[in-house]
Amino acid sequence: MSLIINIYYTGENGLAKKFAKEMISSGIVERVRAEEGNERYNYFFPMDDEETVLLIDRWKDSEVFVV
């Protein structure tokens, strides 16, 4: 059974989006996606909230989850 983690990042003045973009540009996102057992690691931007970012992180199971 997969372990799915939903995390909402909120900020002001675009800081949440800036954080997500830095995670991508720094290569951290690709390293997480390459971890054994990672099935999904994606950021989403709600249309009705400019200051929030949703991260959906899915792992094969809790045994392989990396904190």
C-alpha positions as CSV (number, residue, x, y, z in Angstrom):
1,M,0.0,0.0,0.0
2,S,1.4,3.4,-1.0
3,L,2.1,6.1,1.5
4,I,0.7,9.5,0.2
5,I,1.7,12.7,1.8
6,N,0.0,16.0,1.0
7,I,1.8,19.1,2.2
8,Y,0.5,22.7,1.8
9,Y,3.2,25.4,1.8
10,T,1.8,28.9,2.3
11,G,3.6,32.2,2.3
12,E,3.3,35.8,1.4
13,N,4.4,37.7,-1.7
14,G,4.9,34.6,-3.7
15,L,7.4,32.9,-1.3
16,A,5.7,29.5,-1.5
17,K,6.0,29.4,-5.3
18,K,9.6,30.7,-5.0
19,F,10.4,27.8,-2.5
20,A,8.9,25.2,-4.9
21,K,10.8,26.6,-7.9
22,E,14.1,26.6,-5.9
23,M,13.5,23.0,-4.9
24,I,13.2,22.1,-8.6
25,S,16.1,24.3,-9.9
26,S,18.5,23.1,-7.1
27,G,18.0,19.4,-8.2
28,I,16.5,18.4,-4.8
29,V,13.2,17.3,-6.5
30,E,15.0,15.1,-9.0
31,R,17.0,13.5,-6.2
32,V,13.9,12.7,-4.2
33,R,12.2,11.3,-7.3
34,A,15.3,9.0,-7.8
35,E,15.0,7.6,-4.3
36,E,14.1,3.9,-4.3
37,G,10.4,3.6,-3.6
38,N,9.4,7.1,-4.6
39,E,6.4,7.0,-6.9
40,R,5.5,10.7,-7.2
41,Y,6.8,14.1,-6.1
42,N,4.9,16.9,-7.7
43,Y,4.0,20.5,-6.8
44,F,0.6,22.0,-7.7
45,F,-0.6,25.6,-7.6
46,P,-4.2,26.1,-6.6
47,M,-6.0,28.5,-9.0
48,D,-7.9,30.2,-6.2
49,D,-4.9,30.8,-3.8
50,E,-1.8,32.5,-5.2
51,E,0.1,32.1,-1.9
52,T,-0.2,28.3,-1.5
53,V,1.6,25.4,-3.1
54,L,0.5,21.7,-2.7
55,L,3.2,19.0,-2.7
56,I,2.0,15.4,-3.3
57,D,4.7,13.0,-2.3
58,R,3.9,9.2,-2.8
59,W,6.1,6.3,-1.7
60,K,5.8,2.6,-2.4
61,D,5.2,2.0,1.4
62,S,6.2,3.4,4.7
63,E,9.3,1.2,4.8
64,V,11.0,3.2,2.0
65,F,9.8,6.7,3.1
66,V,12.6,9.1,3.5
67,V,12.2,12.1,5.8
